[in-house]
Amino acid sequence: MTELHPAGEERQERRKRIWAIVGASSGNLVEWFDFYIYAFCALYFAPAFFPSADPTVQLINTAGVFAVGFLMRPIGGWWFGRLADRHGRRHAMVFSVLLTSCSRC
């Protein structure tokens, strides 16, 4: 078995770090993509989902939905984290998917 040259080990370690940063960044982008899209399209969602004579009320209602979703992320993370710690990650994931599927019925 051959030993890696110290410079080769440094390159390999650096490559691993770069891939970890790219992976974490892309995961974060995918995780927040729905909030980006909702915020970007809020002007179009307001009159479509909140019919009112006053456009300011429409935008406030749209921002309220955005705020509720933003607030529920850490609460859901805490709740599903406790569920996963007690019953396993697989059960928490299955329950999360089923809950999401039922809400769209």
Secondary structure, 3 states (H helix, E strand, C coil): CCCCCHHHHHHHHHHHHHHHHHHHHHHHHHHHHHHHHHHHCHHHHHHHHCCCCCHHHHHHHHHHHHHHHHHHHHHHHHHHHHHHHHHCHHHHHHHHHHHHHHHCC
